[in-house]
Amino acid sequence: MRDLINEFLGPVFGYTTEKYDNVVITKLLNYVNYNVLEAEIATHYIKVRYTDFPAEFIPLLRYLKDVVPAGGKGESEEESLVGAIGEFLERFYGSLTFLADNTAIFGKVGELKGEYNVLPTTYKFFSKEQLKKFFFFKDYSDEAKVAFTKAVSYKDNETVYIPSQVVYLTDLIRPGEDLIAYSTTGGLSYHEGFEKAFIHGLLEYLERDAVNISWISRISPLRIRVPERLKRKYSVLKDVACMRLINEFKGLFVIGCIGFVNGFYVGGAAADITVEDALRRAVYEVYQSISSFNKVSDEDVKLAKKLTPDLLVDFGLVPLYYTYVKKDFLINYLSNLNTVNYEELEREESLSYRDLAEGVLNQGYKIIYKDFNVEKYIGRGKLVKVIVPDLTPAHTPDIPFLGHHRYYTVRKKLGLSETELFTEEPVPFP
């Protein structure tokens, strides 16, 4: 495995930085040898393809096959670079360690669950309506043949087996395996120690759940009246609207910021145990959003104006969609939100990270984590994937995981009347 990693990593390693107000954004590029990887997997795995992206729109993707990008942000170049390297390690080892997983089990779910503690099939990734449309996915059921990887229950340290498809950042499956889901970076975190990696992964999972239910289950956020002192510190706050996304976890602040800078859509979201930290990190995400998109050519604009929700196969296409197709729709959405003072949020009780995790458990939710043990390859740090099965995970814009029962029950839990799910437009928070 170590030799494969050394071959897979290319010789070029560099980064660029940009500064916005007092925030430094680092973009790191690492060139890799995909031919080595393709040769390694050719006889053991099948590369999944579940989208037919029209050739006409390929120029919009703007991603090179042999480049793995990563970004970081902070108030110094060092802090920002560390974040970029951490994100690269998440994506690199989050996919490559799949090839060295000696904890994996494989077989028909109904047969495996008699011997192993596998994720119950009561958890569904796609709704019945989606499975009819996305015929390449199968229902997660006793009849499905799935590969699982060993993970741990945070509450009692018991072993739990989670489908590898939702843990590793890869589109590889075994011959004969059913495609039941896909993975994203949600809940995946690299830090110098386990505790920080675990907490960061948990916060990211809770953030994405709040974002998803806010948009898809129509739970209106509160638009924050941001004080002038923060607008002076982060000038982008004059161009974006920041919202407090509603969730059920005491002590958790989830803040989303979206708007238009020079006419182009930008956005970001973050979760933390104080409104100050959540807002700061959301603003960092906005600046990274500004930094991530180069000047769009006239030809790109022509294509972008033709985008539809089913063509949004990559997160990077969402800004184009909301800039050139649905800008007015998003502006109207923001204008109809109720407001709350930032100072009012500051006065809310602040809990510790440990209290937050305990609160999630006390609500009856399971917290499961996978330690990738990357220190045996790089000598330091922890890469951890956190999964809270009852909450909604991150998903690609065109294929949301609408099988999660939470979308259909959370409004009642929060004391709201029932309504139809809102799925016509993609979640606007990156």
Secondary structure, DSSP 4 states (H G I P E B T S, - for coil): -HHHHHHHEEEEEEEEEEEETTEEEEEEEEEE-HHHHHHHHTTT-EE-------GGGGGGT---TTEEEEEEEESSHHHHHHHHHHHHHHHHHHHHGGGG-TT-EEEEHHHHTTTS-BPPTT--SS-HHHHHH-TTS---STT-EEEEEEEEETTT--EEEEEGGGTSS--EE-TT--------STTEEEESSHHHHHHHHHHHHHHHHHHHHHHHTT---EEEE--HHHHHH-GGGGTEEEEE---S-TT-EEEEEEEEETTEEEEEEEEESSHHHHHHHHHHHHHHHHHH--PPPHHHHHHHTT--GGG--SGGGHHHHHHHTSHHHHHHHHHT--EEEHHHHHTS----HHHHHHHHHHTT---EEEE--THHHHSS-EEEEEE-TTSPPP--TTS--TT-THHHHHHHHTT--------SS--S--
